[in-house]
Amino acid sequence: MKRLKNRTLFVLFFTGMLVLGMLFLLFSYIKDGAYWAAHRPAGSITSGEITDRNGVVLYDYESGDYNADYDTRLSTVHAVGDRRGSISSGARQVFAGKMSDFNLITGISTKTERLKLSIDSKLNIRAREAMEGRKGAVGLYNYRTGEVLCMLSTPVFDPNDNAQIEAINSGAEAYTGAYMNRFLASTYTPGSTFKIVTTAAALETVSDIEDFSFKCTGSVSYGDHSITCPSRHGWLNLTDALADSCNCAFGKIANEVGSETLRKYAKEAGLLDSVNVSGLKTAAGSFATTGVPIDEGWSGVGQYKDLVNPCAEMTLMGCIAAGGTAATPRLLCDEGGLFVPKPESSSIGWQASTCARLKELMRNNVVNHYGQGQFGELPVCAKSGTAEVGGENAPHAWFTGFIDSDEHPYAFVVVIENGGWGSKQAGSVAAQVLEAACER
């Protein structure tokens, strides 16, 4: 009798395990069936296409071909993805489950439709040309609709060129990180672009910040260490301090605000969290707090251990332009594609008056410091950044901002790895991309 009981328990146990396994498989089938269908061996999706916002075919599933134009292939490879799936953020990977017309009852169908991306392939080409082979990222989006019009990560490669792919896989220096979409997946020391956060924190927590007055002599000592500037700026008010990007002045402001408050404002700005771009999560940034005055000072000017993702920076610019809340960046068009994205918004926890003041300050940067001439008549508001990265490496060059215009509601970001001065190098790229975007 005891042996029979043991056998019964044994059978019941394995029956239970079998039922649980079947339930898990059923759940996975319902949840991931479309993805499994799309990621069967090559050729399982045999029709349909990926296009840019203007209907330019970037990839055709029936022929298995990318666009015939070399410049178009190079400039959109990170948006479309490669055949092997090495670019994890490419549309061929990310949206494959939605593109396979999978039916839970009848099973796999090879019929697909048009997936219409929000990017403008010609604008991506212009951005790539402006980067002149340098590594980094360029992004531009409509902060009213959320559509990302330009998303470029460099270095690029031709997905049709096996020699280039072999060079990437063998570790060639020219192609370092070529599979990474730097716009979405990377973080960089932000340099002086972070002074926008420090300014916002000061505007909302330091009662007399508009009366700020500071004499920059080129350095400020904090114990045995110093915060330095490239030159002596002399007497500065808040407007001048931001326009001249004075490290000494902002080191003082950062210490008055305090590192915990700076961290709070960086988080409210969305710089410490991921941005959800049509299901793609960007890399999260970071901000370290120590309470040590020299560390607080350098953190407030965008150095120390600060890290920011380019897309998150661009989203912050869109929110400032829109008064605190803007559309979340997305890679899909409103209509004409396989599926219509759900509108989403991103908000920062800053007052509308703070955003309005930041607009004034950033507009002053362009008019009286960077030079309005390179932007024509566009009312560009911007902040540059020259981020020191240590050693003998040249600093990263940043330029970020927005057009304060109902006709051209665009926010943008440019970062060039080891590119040098932000306003000169990254600013030039931004000017070319904005010009092309407004001529569309």
C-alpha positions as a LaTeX table, in Angstrom:
\begin{tabular}{lrrr}
\hline
Residue & $x$ (\AA) & $y$ (\AA) & $z$ (\AA) \\
\hline
Met1 & 0.00 & 0.00 & 0.00 \\
Lys2 & 2.83 & 2.39 & 0.90 \\
Arg3 & 4.55 & 1.68 & $-2.42$ \\
Leu4 & 1.30 & 2.43 & $-4.30$ \\
Lys5 & 0.91 & 5.69 & $-2.42$ \\
Asn6 & 4.46 & 6.75 & $-3.29$ \\
Arg7 & 3.88 & 5.92 & $-6.94$ \\
Thr8 & 0.64 & 7.90 & $-6.95$ \\
Leu9 & 2.39 & 10.95 & $-5.47$ \\
Phe10 & 5.18 & 10.57 & $-8.01$ \\
Val11 & 2.68 & 10.48 & $-10.92$ \\
Leu12 & 0.72 & 13.44 & $-9.52$ \\
Phe13 & 3.90 & 15.45 & $-9.11$ \\
Phe14 & 5.01 & 14.96 & $-12.71$ \\
Thr15 & 1.46 & 15.48 & $-13.98$ \\
Gly16 & 1.44 & 18.80 & $-12.15$ \\
Met17 & 4.82 & 19.71 & $-13.63$ \\
Leu18 & 3.53 & 18.81 & $-17.10$ \\
Val19 & 0.44 & 21.00 & $-16.66$ \\
Leu20 & 2.54 & 23.91 & $-15.40$ \\
Gly21 & 4.89 & 23.48 & $-18.34$ \\
Met22 & 2.02 & 23.50 & $-20.81$ \\
Leu23 & 0.52 & 26.61 & $-19.19$ \\
Phe24 & 3.89 & 28.36 & $-19.35$ \\
Leu25 & 4.29 & 27.40 & $-23.01$ \\
Leu26 & 0.77 & 28.65 & $-23.78$ \\
Phe27 & 1.46 & 31.93 & $-22.01$ \\
Ser28 & 4.75 & 32.35 & $-23.91$ \\
Tyr29 & 3.04 & 31.49 & $-27.20$ \\
Ile30 & 0.39 & 34.18 & $-26.67$ \\
Lys31 & 2.93 & 36.73 & $-25.45$ \\
Asp32 & 5.89 & 36.08 & $-27.80$ \\
Gly33 & 4.44 & 34.10 & $-30.70$ \\
Ala34 & 4.69 & 36.98 & $-33.13$ \\
Tyr35 & 8.31 & 37.55 & $-32.14$ \\
Trp36 & 9.16 & 33.85 & $-32.61$ \\
Ala37 & 7.52 & 33.92 & $-36.02$ \\
Ala38 & 9.46 & 36.98 & $-37.09$ \\
His39 & 12.78 & 35.55 & $-35.86$ \\
Arg40 & 12.64 & 32.23 & $-37.62$ \\
Pro41 & 15.44 & 31.54 & $-40.12$ \\
Ala42 & 15.96 & 34.19 & $-42.81$ \\
Gly43 & 13.18 & 34.31 & $-45.33$ \\
Ser44 & 10.28 & 33.70 & $-42.95$ \\
Ile45 & 9.03 & 37.26 & $-43.65$ \\
Thr46 & 8.70 & 37.39 & $-47.42$ \\
Ser47 & 6.83 & 40.61 & $-48.12$ \\
Gly48 & 6.48 & 44.12 & $-46.79$ \\
Glu49 & 8.90 & 46.99 & $-46.45$ \\
Ile50 & 10.42 & 49.53 & $-44.10$ \\
Thr51 & 10.24 & 53.12 & $-45.34$ \\
Asp52 & 11.15 & 56.57 & $-44.11$ \\
Arg53 & 8.48 & 59.22 & $-43.45$ \\
Asn54 & 8.42 & 60.20 & $-47.14$ \\
Gly55 & 7.87 & 56.66 & $-48.43$ \\
Val56 & 11.50 & 56.03 & $-49.41$ \\
Val57 & 11.96 & 52.27 & $-49.16$ \\
Leu58 & 14.82 & 51.54 & $-46.79$ \\
Tyr59 & 14.44 & 47.76 & $-46.75$ \\
Asp60 & 12.30 & 45.42 & $-48.83$ \\
Tyr61 & 11.49 & 42.01 & $-47.36$ \\
Glu62 & 10.42 & 40.42 & $-50.64$ \\
Ser63 & 13.76 & 41.05 & $-52.36$ \\
Gly64 & 15.84 & 41.16 & $-49.19$ \\
Asp65 & 17.42 & 44.38 & $-50.41$ \\
Tyr66 & 18.27 & 47.65 & $-48.75$ \\
Asn67 & 17.87 & 50.93 & $-50.61$ \\
Ala68 & 20.00 & 51.03 & $-53.79$ \\
Asp69 & 21.54 & 54.37 & $-52.81$ \\
Tyr70 & 24.81 & 54.00 & $-50.92$ \\
Asp71 & 24.40 & 57.20 & $-48.88$ \\
Thr72 & 20.89 & 56.22 & $-47.84$ \\
Arg73 & 22.03 & 52.78 & $-46.64$ \\
Leu74 & 24.87 & 54.23 & $-44.60$ \\
Ser75 & 22.83 & 57.02 & $-43.07$ \\
Thr76 & 19.88 & 54.84 & $-41.99$ \\
Val77 & 21.59 & 51.58 & $-41.03$ \\
His78 & 21.08 & 52.10 & $-37.28$ \\
Ala79 & 17.42 & 52.96 & $-37.77$ \\
Val80 & 16.73 & 49.98 & $-40.05$ \\
Gly81 & 19.15 & 47.42 & $-38.60$ \\
Asp82 & 21.45 & 44.88 & $-40.23$ \\
Arg83 & 20.67 & 41.39 & $-41.54$ \\
Arg84 & 22.37 & 39.58 & $-38.67$ \\
Gly85 & 20.57 & 41.54 & $-35.96$ \\
Ser86 & 23.80 & 42.90 & $-34.50$ \\
Ile87 & 22.15 & 46.33 & $-34.24$ \\
Ser88 & 19.67 & 45.48 & $-31.50$ \\
Ser89 & 17.80 & 48.80 & $-31.84$ \\
Gly90 & 17.12 & 48.48 & $-35.59$ \\
Ala91 & 13.54 & 48.36 & $-36.87$ \\
Arg92 & 14.14 & 44.89 & $-38.38$ \\
Gln93 & 14.70 & 43.62 & $-34.83$ \\
Val94 & 12.51 & 45.81 & $-32.67$ \\
Phe95 & 9.34 & 45.74 & $-34.78$ \\
Ala96 & 9.73 & 42.28 & $-36.29$ \\
Gly97 & 7.01 & 40.82 & $-34.07$ \\
Lys98 & 4.53 & 43.42 & $-35.26$ \\
Met99 & 5.52 & 43.04 & $-38.89$ \\
Ser100 & 4.85 & 39.32 & $-39.06$ \\
Asp101 & 1.11 & 38.85 & $-39.56$ \\
Phe102 & 0.94 & 36.23 & $-36.82$ \\
Asn103 & $-2.38$ & 34.62 & $-35.90$ \\
Leu104 & $-2.72$ & 32.68 & $-32.65$ \\
Ile105 & $-5.24$ & 30.27 & $-34.20$ \\
Thr106 & $-3.97$ & 29.71 & $-37.72$ \\
Gly107 & $-0.29$ & 30.15 & $-36.92$ \\
Ile108 & 2.36 & 31.91 & $-38.98$ \\
Ser109 & 1.55 & 34.07 & $-41.96$ \\
Thr110 & 4.34 & 35.49 & $-44.12$ \\
Lys111 & 2.30 & 38.49 & $-45.16$ \\
Thr112 & 3.59 & 41.83 & $-43.86$ \\
Glu113 & 2.83 & 45.44 & $-44.52$ \\
Arg114 & 4.61 & 48.77 & $-44.60$ \\
Leu115 & 6.44 & 49.90 & $-41.49$ \\
Lys116 & 6.81 & 53.66 & $-41.81$ \\
Leu117 & 9.54 & 55.23 & $-39.71$ \\
Ser118 & 9.41 & 58.88 & $-38.70$ \\
Ile119 & 12.96 & 59.65 & $-39.85$ \\
Asp120 & 13.73 & 61.60 & $-43.02$ \\
Ser121 & 16.47 & 59.68 & $-44.84$ \\
Lys122 & 17.70 & 62.83 & $-46.62$ \\
Leu123 & 18.05 & 64.60 & $-43.28$ \\
Asn124 & 20.02 & 61.66 & $-41.94$ \\
Ile125 & 22.31 & 61.90 & $-44.98$ \\
Arg126 & 22.86 & 65.59 & $-44.31$ \\
Ala127 & 23.70 & 64.87 & $-40.69$ \\
Arg128 & 26.19 & 62.17 & $-41.67$ \\
Glu129 & 27.89 & 64.51 & $-44.13$ \\
Ala130 & 28.12 & 67.21 & $-41.47$ \\
Met131 & 29.75 & 64.78 & $-39.01$ \\
Glu132 & 32.60 & 64.28 & $-41.52$ \\
Gly133 & 33.45 & 60.78 & $-40.33$ \\
Arg134 & 33.67 & 61.67 & $-36.63$ \\
Lys135 & 32.12 & 59.39 & $-34.03$ \\
Gly136 & 29.05 & 60.49 & $-32.11$ \\
Ala137 & 25.33 & 61.07 & $-32.46$ \\
Val138 & 22.86 & 63.53 & $-33.96$ \\
Gly139 & 19.17 & 63.73 & $-33.11$ \\
Leu140 & 16.33 & 66.06 & $-34.04$ \\
Tyr141 & 12.63 & 65.66 & $-33.22$ \\
Asn142 & 9.36 & 67.55 & $-33.32$ \\
Tyr143 & 8.59 & 68.34 & $-29.70$ \\
Arg144 & 4.89 & 68.82 & $-30.54$ \\
Thr145 & 4.30 & 65.47 & $-32.26$ \\
Gly146 & 7.22 & 63.43 & $-30.92$ \\
Glu147 & 8.36 & 62.26 & $-34.36$ \\
Val148 & 12.13 & 61.77 & $-34.57$ \\
Leu149 & 13.12 & 63.25 & $-37.93$ \\
Cys150 & 16.84 & 62.61 & $-37.65$ \\
Met151 & 18.56 & 59.82 & $-35.74$ \\
Leu152 & 22.18 & 59.27 & $-36.66$ \\
Ser153 & 24.87 & 57.28 & $-34.92$ \\
Thr154 & 28.42 & 57.22 & $-36.25$ \\
Pro155 & 30.50 & 55.39 & $-37.32$ \\
Val156 & 28.17 & 53.92 & $-39.93$ \\
Phe157 & 28.63 & 51.02 & $-42.30$ \\
Asp158 & 27.06 & 49.57 & $-45.42$ \\
Pro159 & 24.91 & 46.53 & $-44.51$ \\
Asn160 & 25.50 & 45.25 & $-48.07$ \\
Asp161 & 29.30 & 45.36 & $-47.77$ \\
Asn162 & 30.69 & 42.15 & $-46.29$ \\
Ala163 & 34.20 & 43.65 & $-46.15$ \\
Gln164 & 32.99 & 46.44 & $-43.89$ \\
Ile165 & 31.12 & 43.98 & $-41.70$ \\
Glu166 & 34.25 & 41.84 & $-41.43$ \\
Ala167 & 36.24 & 44.94 & $-40.44$ \\
Ile168 & 33.75 & 45.64 & $-37.63$ \\
Asn169 & 33.85 & 42.06 & $-36.39$ \\
Ser170 & 37.66 & 42.03 & $-36.45$ \\
Gly171 & 37.82 & 45.14 & $-34.24$ \\
Ala172 & 39.02 & 47.74 & $-36.74$ \\
Glu173 & 39.50 & 51.09 & $-34.97$ \\
Ala174 & 37.55 & 53.04 & $-37.58$ \\
Tyr175 & 34.46 & 50.95 & $-36.83$ \\
Thr176 & 34.68 & 50.79 & $-33.02$ \\
Gly177 & 31.15 & 50.56 & $-31.65$ \\
Ala178 & 29.59 & 50.54 & $-35.13$ \\
Tyr179 & 26.78 & 48.21 & $-34.02$ \\
Met180 & 25.82 & 50.54 & $-31.15$ \\
Asn181 & 23.21 & 53.20 & $-31.72$ \\
Arg182 & 24.97 & 55.95 & $-29.78$ \\
Phe183 & 21.90 & 58.18 & $-29.83$ \\
Leu184 & 19.92 & 55.61 & $-27.83$ \\
Ala185 & 22.42 & 53.38 & $-26.06$ \\
Ser186 & 25.36 & 55.57 & $-25.03$ \\
Thr187 & 26.06 & 58.03 & $-22.23$ \\
Tyr188 & 28.63 & 60.82 & $-22.23$ \\
Thr189 & 30.05 & 63.37 & $-19.83$ \\
Pro190 & 27.73 & 66.31 & $-20.60$ \\
Gly191 & 30.11 & 69.17 & $-19.91$ \\
Ser192 & 28.55 & 72.61 & $-19.84$ \\
Thr193 & 25.21 & 71.45 & $-21.24$ \\
Phe194 & 24.51 & 70.36 & $-17.65$ \\
Lys195 & 24.64 & 74.02 & $-16.59$ \\
Ile196 & 21.05 & 74.23 & $-17.82$ \\
Val197 & 20.08 & 71.89 & $-14.95$ \\
Thr198 & 22.16 & 73.86 & $-12.47$ \\
Thr199 & 20.53 & 77.09 & $-13.67$ \\
Ala200 & 17.03 & 75.62 & $-13.31$ \\
Ala201 & 17.81 & 74.46 & $-9.77$ \\
Ala202 & 19.16 & 77.89 & $-8.86$ \\
Leu203 & 16.16 & 79.72 & $-10.35$ \\
Glu204 & 13.79 & 77.68 & $-8.21$ \\
Thr205 & 15.75 & 77.35 & $-4.95$ \\
Val206 & 18.01 & 80.40 & $-4.62$ \\
Ser207 & 15.83 & 83.44 & $-3.92$ \\
Asp208 & 18.28 & 86.11 & $-5.09$ \\
Ile209 & 19.84 & 84.25 & $-8.03$ \\
Glu210 & 18.78 & 86.96 & $-10.50$ \\
Asp211 & 21.01 & 89.34 & $-8.52$ \\
Phe212 & 23.97 & 86.98 & $-8.93$ \\
Ser213 & 27.29 & 88.74 & $-9.38$ \\
Phe214 & 30.65 & 87.04 & $-9.60$ \\
Lys215 & 34.17 & 87.97 & $-10.65$ \\
Cys216 & 35.94 & 85.18 & $-12.53$ \\
Thr217 & 39.71 & 85.30 & $-12.18$ \\
Gly218 & 40.23 & 82.00 & $-13.99$ \\
Ser219 & 40.10 & 79.70 & $-10.98$ \\
Val220 & 38.45 & 79.18 & $-7.59$ \\
Ser221 & 40.10 & 77.17 & $-4.83$ \\
Tyr222 & 38.30 & 74.56 & $-2.74$ \\
Gly223 & 40.89 & 73.38 & $-0.23$ \\
Asp224 & 43.75 & 71.78 & $-2.12$ \\
His225 & 41.81 & 71.70 & $-5.40$ \\
Ser226 & 40.49 & 74.27 & $-7.85$ \\
Ile227 & 37.79 & 74.76 & $-10.42$ \\
Thr228 & 39.25 & 76.46 & $-13.47$ \\
Cys229 & 38.11 & 78.32 & $-16.59$ \\
Pro230 & 39.92 & 78.56 & $-19.93$ \\
Ser231 & 40.14 & 82.33 & $-19.42$ \\
Arg232 & 39.35 & 85.12 & $-16.96$ \\
His233 & 35.79 & 86.22 & $-17.57$ \\
Gly234 & 35.75 & 89.15 & $-15.16$ \\
Trp235 & 32.49 & 90.34 & $-13.60$ \\
Leu236 & 29.46 & 88.26 & $-14.56$ \\
Asn237 & 25.75 & 88.19 & $-13.85$ \\
Leu238 & 23.65 & 85.02 & $-14.35$ \\
Thr239 & 23.04 & 85.72 & $-18.04$ \\
Asp240 & 26.73 & 86.31 & $-18.73$ \\
Ala241 & 27.80 & 83.32 & $-16.65$ \\
Leu242 & 25.71 & 80.96 & $-18.79$ \\
Ala243 & 26.67 & 82.63 & $-22.08$ \\
Asp244 & 30.40 & 82.54 & $-21.22$ \\
Ser245 & 29.92 & 79.08 & $-19.67$ \\
Cys246 & 31.99 & 80.11 & $-16.66$ \\
Asn247 & 33.02 & 77.07 & $-14.63$ \\
Cys248 & 34.06 & 79.18 & $-11.66$ \\
Ala249 & 30.69 & 80.95 & $-11.47$ \\
Phe250 & 28.72 & 77.73 & $-11.85$ \\
Gly251 & 30.91 & 75.95 & $-9.32$ \\
Lys252 & 29.86 & 78.61 & $-6.83$ \\
Ile253 & 26.18 & 78.32 & $-7.85$ \\
Ala254 & 26.33 & 74.52 & $-7.60$ \\
Asn255 & 27.68 & 74.69 & $-4.05$ \\
Glu256 & 24.97 & 77.13 & $-3.06$ \\
Val257 & 22.29 & 74.84 & $-4.52$ \\
Gly258 & 23.82 & 71.66 & $-3.07$ \\
Ser259 & 24.50 & 68.28 & $-4.68$ \\
Glu260 & 21.32 & 66.59 & $-3.41$ \\
Thr261 & 19.20 & 69.34 & $-4.96$ \\
Leu262 & 21.19 & 69.12 & $-8.19$ \\
Arg263 & 20.57 & 65.39 & $-8.30$ \\
Lys264 & 16.84 & 66.00 & $-7.75$ \\
Tyr265 & 16.71 & 68.43 & $-10.66$ \\
Ala266 & 18.74 & 66.13 & $-12.91$ \\
Lys267 & 16.22 & 63.39 & $-12.21$ \\
Glu268 & 13.27 & 65.72 & $-12.81$ \\
Ala269 & 14.91 & 66.65 & $-16.12$ \\
Gly270 & 14.77 & 62.98 & $-17.14$ \\
Leu271 & 18.55 & 62.73 & $-17.43$ \\
Leu272 & 18.92 & 59.90 & $-14.90$ \\
Asp273 & 16.20 & 57.65 & $-16.33$ \\
Ser274 & 15.56 & 55.88 & $-19.62$ \\
Val275 & 13.42 & 57.40 & $-22.34$ \\
Asn276 & 10.95 & 54.98 & $-23.94$ \\
Val277 & 11.29 & 55.60 & $-27.68$ \\
Ser278 & 8.65 & 53.42 & $-29.38$ \\
Gly279 & 9.50 & 50.53 & $-27.09$ \\
Leu280 & 13.24 & 51.15 & $-27.11$ \\
Lys281 & 14.70 & 52.12 & $-23.75$ \\
Thr282 & 17.60 & 54.56 & $-23.87$ \\
Ala283 & 20.61 & 54.30 & $-21.59$ \\
Ala284 & 20.10 & 55.95 & $-18.20$ \\
Gly285 & 22.39 & 58.73 & $-17.05$ \\
Ser286 & 24.05 & 59.21 & $-13.66$ \\
Phe287 & 24.90 & 61.91 & $-11.14$ \\
Ala288 & 27.07 & 61.27 & $-8.07$ \\
Thr289 & 26.65 & 63.13 & $-4.78$ \\
Thr290 & 29.45 & 63.35 & $-2.20$ \\
Gly291 & 28.85 & 66.58 & $-0.30$ \\
Val292 & 32.47 & 67.56 & $-0.96$ \\
Pro293 & 32.57 & 71.17 & $-2.25$ \\
Ile294 & 35.02 & 70.54 & $-5.10$ \\
Asp295 & 33.00 & 67.54 & $-6.28$ \\
Glu296 & 29.74 & 69.50 & $-6.03$ \\
Gly297 & 31.29 & 72.31 & $-8.04$ \\
Trp298 & 32.53 & 70.09 & $-10.86$ \\
Ser299 & 29.24 & 68.14 & $-10.91$ \\
Gly300 & 27.36 & 71.41 & $-11.33$ \\
Val301 & 29.37 & 72.28 & $-14.42$ \\
Gly302 & 28.78 & 68.86 & $-15.98$ \\
Gln303 & 32.02 & 67.12 & $-15.10$ \\
Tyr304 & 33.03 & 64.83 & $-12.21$ \\
Lys305 & 30.95 & 61.63 & $-12.71$ \\
Asp306 & 28.00 & 63.14 & $-14.62$ \\
Leu307 & 26.77 & 61.04 & $-17.55$ \\
Val308 & 23.92 & 61.86 & $-19.95$ \\
Asn309 & 22.28 & 60.07 & $-22.87$ \\
Pro310 & 21.91 & 62.15 & $-26.09$ \\
Cys311 & 18.24 & 61.28 & $-26.59$ \\
Ala312 & 17.43 & 62.19 & $-22.98$ \\
Glu313 & 19.20 & 65.53 & $-23.48$ \\
Met314 & 17.17 & 66.18 & $-26.62$ \\
Thr315 & 13.95 & 65.32 & $-24.79$ \\
Leu316 & 14.82 & 67.78 & $-22.03$ \\
Met317 & 15.28 & 70.49 & $-24.66$ \\
Gly318 & 11.85 & 69.70 & $-26.09$ \\
Cys319 & 10.28 & 69.98 & $-22.65$ \\
Ile320 & 11.90 & 73.35 & $-21.96$ \\
Ala321 & 10.74 & 74.61 & $-25.38$ \\
Ala322 & 7.16 & 73.47 & $-24.68$ \\
Gly323 & 7.00 & 74.97 & $-21.19$ \\
Gly324 & 7.59 & 71.80 & $-19.18$ \\
Thr325 & 5.75 & 69.03 & $-21.05$ \\
Ala326 & 6.47 & 67.84 & $-24.58$ \\
Ala327 & 5.76 & 64.84 & $-26.77$ \\
Thr328 & 7.96 & 61.81 & $-26.06$ \\
Pro329 & 10.32 & 61.02 & $-28.97$ \\
Arg330 & 9.12 & 58.15 & $-31.18$ \\
Leu331 & 10.33 & 56.45 & $-34.35$ \\
Leu332 & 6.98 & 55.81 & $-36.02$ \\
Cys333 & 4.74 & 58.05 & $-38.14$ \\
Asp334 & 1.18 & 58.94 & $-37.21$ \\
Glu335 & $-0.28$ & 57.31 & $-40.31$ \\
Gly336 & 0.56 & 55.37 & $-43.45$ \\
Gly337 & 2.35 & 52.55 & $-41.65$ \\
Leu338 & 1.68 & 49.13 & $-40.20$ \\
Phe339 & 0.46 & 50.46 & $-36.88$ \\
Val340 & $-0.22$ & 53.85 & $-35.34$ \\
Pro341 & 1.78 & 54.73 & $-32.21$ \\
Lys342 & 0.04 & 55.79 & $-29.03$ \\
Pro343 & 0.81 & 59.46 & $-28.27$ \\
Glu344 & 2.86 & 59.88 & $-25.12$ \\
Ser345 & 4.29 & 62.87 & $-23.32$ \\
Ser346 & 7.32 & 63.62 & $-21.19$ \\
Ser347 & 7.28 & 66.14 & $-18.36$ \\
Ile348 & 9.92 & 67.78 & $-16.23$ \\
Gly349 & 9.12 & 68.96 & $-12.75$ \\
Trp350 & 10.14 & 72.55 & $-13.40$ \\
Gln351 & 7.86 & 75.57 & $-13.27$ \\
Ala352 & 6.67 & 77.11 & $-16.53$ \\
Ser353 & 8.35 & 80.37 & $-15.48$ \\
Thr354 & 11.65 & 78.51 & $-15.09$ \\
Cys355 & 11.36 & 77.13 & $-18.63$ \\
Ala356 & 10.53 & 80.61 & $-19.93$ \\
Arg357 & 13.61 & 82.08 & $-18.25$ \\
Leu358 & 15.80 & 79.28 & $-19.58$ \\
Lys359 & 14.50 & 80.09 & $-23.08$ \\
Glu360 & 15.62 & 83.69 & $-22.65$ \\
Leu361 & 19.05 & 82.68 & $-21.40$ \\
Met362 & 19.59 & 80.10 & $-24.15$ \\
Arg363 & 18.41 & 82.52 & $-26.79$ \\
Asn364 & 20.93 & 85.05 & $-25.48$ \\
Asn365 & 23.65 & 82.39 & $-25.81$ \\
Val366 & 23.01 & 82.15 & $-29.54$ \\
Val367 & 22.52 & 85.84 & $-30.27$ \\
Asn368 & 25.43 & 87.17 & $-28.22$ \\
His369 & 27.88 & 84.29 & $-28.01$ \\
Tyr370 & 27.55 & 81.47 & $-30.56$ \\
Gly371 & 26.49 & 83.71 & $-33.45$ \\
Gln372 & 23.00 & 83.99 & $-34.91$ \\
Gly373 & 24.42 & 84.15 & $-38.42$ \\
Gln374 & 24.98 & 80.42 & $-38.74$ \\
Phe375 & 21.28 & 79.80 & $-38.03$ \\
Gly376 & 19.88 & 82.40 & $-40.43$ \\
Glu377 & 16.64 & 83.82 & $-39.07$ \\
Leu378 & 15.74 & 80.77 & $-37.00$ \\
Pro379 & 15.05 & 81.64 & $-33.33$ \\
Val380 & 17.44 & 79.02 & $-31.97$ \\
Cys381 & 17.96 & 78.63 & $-28.22$ \\
Ala382 & 20.98 & 76.52 & $-27.32$ \\
Lys383 & 23.77 & 75.51 & $-24.96$ \\
Ser384 & 27.15 & 74.17 & $-25.93$ \\
Gly385 & 29.32 & 71.79 & $-23.97$ \\
Thr386 & 33.02 & 70.96 & $-24.05$ \\
Ala387 & 33.29 & 67.90 & $-21.85$ \\
Glu388 & 36.74 & 66.98 & $-20.56$ \\
Val389 & 37.28 & 63.24 & $-20.58$ \\
Gly390 & 40.75 & 62.98 & $-19.08$ \\
Gly391 & 44.19 & 62.04 & $-20.33$ \\
Glu392 & 45.36 & 63.33 & $-23.67$ \\
Asn393 & 42.00 & 62.84 & $-25.32$ \\
Ala394 & 40.28 & 65.87 & $-26.79$ \\
Pro395 & 37.02 & 66.79 & $-25.03$ \\
His396 & 33.63 & 65.66 & $-26.28$ \\
Ala397 & 31.81 & 68.41 & $-28.17$ \\
Trp398 & 28.12 & 69.01 & $-27.41$ \\
Phe399 & 25.52 & 71.35 & $-28.84$ \\
Thr400 & 21.87 & 71.06 & $-27.83$ \\
Gly401 & 18.75 & 73.19 & $-27.87$ \\
Phe402 & 15.59 & 73.93 & $-29.83$ \\
Ile403 & 13.91 & 76.29 & $-32.26$ \\
Asp404 & 11.37 & 78.42 & $-30.41$ \\
Ser405 & 8.88 & 78.39 & $-33.26$ \\
Asp406 & 5.40 & 77.05 & $-33.99$ \\
Glu407 & 6.41 & 76.59 & $-37.64$ \\
His408 & 9.54 & 74.58 & $-36.83$ \\
Pro409 & 9.10 & 73.07 & $-33.34$ \\
Tyr410 & 12.35 & 71.10 & $-33.37$ \\
Ala411 & 14.62 & 70.13 & $-30.50$ \\
Phe412 & 18.08 & 68.78 & $-31.29$ \\
Val413 & 21.27 & 67.35 & $-29.89$ \\
Val414 & 24.73 & 66.81 & $-31.37$ \\
Val415 & 27.61 & 65.09 & $-29.59$ \\
Ile416 & 30.99 & 64.44 & $-31.20$ \\
Glu417 & 33.37 & 62.13 & $-29.38$ \\
Asn418 & 36.68 & 63.90 & $-28.76$ \\
Gly419 & 35.44 & 66.63 & $-31.07$ \\
Gly420 & 36.90 & 69.65 & $-29.26$ \\
Trp421 & 34.99 & 72.88 & $-28.65$ \\
Gly422 & 31.26 & 72.32 & $-28.49$ \\
Ser423 & 30.00 & 75.58 & $-29.98$ \\
Lys424 & 32.42 & 75.45 & $-32.90$ \\
Gln425 & 32.40 & 71.76 & $-33.81$ \\
Ala426 & 29.03 & 70.39 & $-32.67$ \\
Gly427 & 27.38 & 73.77 & $-33.24$ \\
Ser428 & 28.35 & 73.69 & $-36.91$ \\
Val429 & 26.77 & 70.24 & $-37.33$ \\
Ala430 & 23.59 & 71.41 & $-35.60$ \\
Ala431 & 23.37 & 74.48 & $-37.86$ \\
Gln432 & 23.57 & 72.34 & $-41.01$ \\
Val433 & 20.97 & 69.85 & $-39.78$ \\
Leu434 & 18.56 & 72.60 & $-38.69$ \\
Glu435 & 18.89 & 74.33 & $-42.03$ \\
Ala436 & 18.10 & 71.11 & $-43.87$ \\
Ala437 & 15.20 & 70.28 & $-41.53$ \\
Cys438 & 13.56 & 73.65 & $-42.06$ \\
Glu439 & 13.89 & 73.37 & $-45.84$ \\
Arg440 & 12.00 & 70.07 & $-45.97$ \\
\hline
\end{tabular}
